[in-house]
């Protein structure tokens, strides 16, 4: 099953989706991912995604989420645009609503546990996983720090103090 455009993508019963090994694919415009807006330089492009249900050897229902695309993030050094390649692969253990997540699942770095609420919004899940995957302070490998207009560099406010100290001498 493939989903595109701005139609909401909802899974009525995520546990059944996983146990039946269903697959959903789609593409979402970056502009639709509103919670990402603060991290983006602009909302151009799209993200291709695939959600696969799986019940492993342990019979626990899981979702495998893969996403690819390029996001235009804001460089934290020069404040310009930075193309960041998104290559997301998440493994999510589904836990029935109201059931506590077992301690051993919380410590497993291979997968995250999420509540399997009815009518799961796939695009919101995708956005959650993208937000978790973003670099903390994205920046170009090499770029210049922004300079004040009309000047190569600004004098340090402490330069005046250094001059006063140097001219004061012993009393």
C-alpha positions in Angstrom: 0.0 0.0 0.0 1.4 3.4 -0.9 0.4 6.8 0.5 1.3 10.2 -0.9 0.2 13.8 -0.7 -1.4 15.5 2.3 -3.9 12.7 3.1 -3.5 11.6 6.7 -1.9 8.1 7.1 -3.4 6.3 10.1 -3.1 2.8 11.3 -6.3 1.7 13.1 -4.7 -1.2 15.0 -0.8 -1.0 15.0 -0.4 -4.4 16.8 -2.5 -6.1 14.1 -0.6 -4.2 11.4 2.7 -5.6 12.8 1.5 -9.2 13.3 0.1 -9.2 9.8 3.5 -8.0 8.5 1.8 -5.2 6.5 3.8 -2.5 4.7 3.0 1.2 4.1 5.1 3.4 1.8 4.8 7.1 1.0 6.4 10.4 0.6 5.7 13.5 2.7 6.6 17.1 1.9 9.0 18.6 4.5 6.7 21.6 4.8 4.1 19.2 6.3 6.4 18.4 9.2 5.6 21.5 11.3 7.5 20.6 14.4 10.7 20.6 12.3 10.3 24.2 11.3 12.6 25.7 14.0 15.5 23.4 12.8 15.1 24.1 9.1 16.6 26.7 6.8 13.7 26.2 4.5 11.0 23.6 4.0 11.9 22.4 0.5 12.0 18.8 -0.5 10.3 15.7 0.6 11.0 12.6 2.7 10.3 9.1 1.4 9.3 6.6 4.1 8.4 2.9 4.5 6.8 1.4 7.6 6.9 -2.4 7.9 5.1 -4.5 10.5 6.9 -7.4 12.0 6.4 -10.0 14.7 9.8 -11.4 15.5 10.9 -14.8 16.9 9.8 -13.6 20.3 6.3 -12.9 18.9 6.5 -9.3 20.0 4.9 -6.8 17.5 7.4 -4.3 16.0 7.4 -1.5 13.5 10.4 -0.9 11.3 10.5 2.7 10.0 12.9 3.7 7.2 13.1 7.2 5.8 15.3 8.9 3.3 15.6 12.5 2.0 17.6 15.7 2.3 16.6 18.3 4.9 17.8 21.9 4.6 18.9 22.6 8.2 20.3 25.9 9.6 24.0 25.9 10.1 24.6 26.9 13.8 27.9 28.6 12.8 27.1 30.8 9.8 23.3 30.6 10.0 23.1 29.6 6.3 21.5 26.6 4.7 23.0 23.1 5.2 21.9 20.1 3.2 21.7 17.2 5.7 21.1 13.7 4.3 18.4 11.9 6.2 18.9 8.1 6.3 16.7 6.9 9.1 16.1 3.4 10.3 14.2 2.8 13.5 13.0 -0.3 15.2 10.0 0.2 17.4 8.5 -2.3 19.9 4.8 -1.9 20.2 3.4 -2.0 23.8 -0.4 -2.3 24.3 -2.0 0.8 25.8 -1.9 0.9 29.6 0.7 -1.9 29.8 4.0 -1.0 31.4 7.1 -1.1 29.3 9.4 -3.9 30.7 12.7 -2.6 32.1 14.8 -4.8 29.8 13.1 -3.1 26.8 13.9 0.3 28.1 17.6 -0.6 28.3 17.7 -2.1 24.8 19.6 0.3 22.5 18.6 -1.7 19.4 14.9 -0.6 19.6 12.6 1.9 21.2 9.3 1.0 22.8 6.2 3.0 22.0 2.6 2.7 23.0 0.4 1.1 20.4 -2.5 3.5 20.5 -5.4 3.0 18.1 -5.4 5.3 15.0 -1.6 5.8 15.0 -0.6 8.8 12.9 2.3 7.6 10.7 3.4 11.1 9.7 3.5 12.2 13.3 5.6 9.0 14.1 7.9 9.8 11.2 8.3 13.4 12.4 9.1 12.2 16.0 11.8 9.9 14.7 13.3 12.6 12.4 13.4 15.0 15.4 15.3 12.4 17.4 17.8 11.8 14.6 18.7 15.5 14.0 22.2 16.6 14.9 22.2 18.8 18.1 24.2 21.6 16.4 24.3 21.1 12.6 27.1 23.0 10.9 29.2 23.0 7.8 32.6 21.4 7.9 34.0 24.8 7.0 32.2 28.1 7.0 32.8 31.6 8.3 31.2 33.1 11.4 28.9 36.0 10.5 30.6 39.4 10.8 29.0 42.7 11.7 28.0 44.8 8.7 30.8 47.1 7.4 33.5 45.5 9.5 35.9 42.6 9.2 35.9 42.0 12.9 34.6 43.7 16.0 36.9 44.9 18.8 36.5 43.0 22.1 34.8 45.1 24.8 37.7 44.0 27.0 40.3 45.6 24.8 39.6 49.0 26.5 40.2 47.4 29.9 43.4 45.9 28.8 44.5 49.3 27.6 43.7 50.9 30.9 45.5 48.3 32.8 48.6 48.6 30.6 48.7 52.4 30.9 48.0 52.5 34.7 51.5 51.2 35.8 52.6 51.0 39.4 51.6 53.7 41.9 
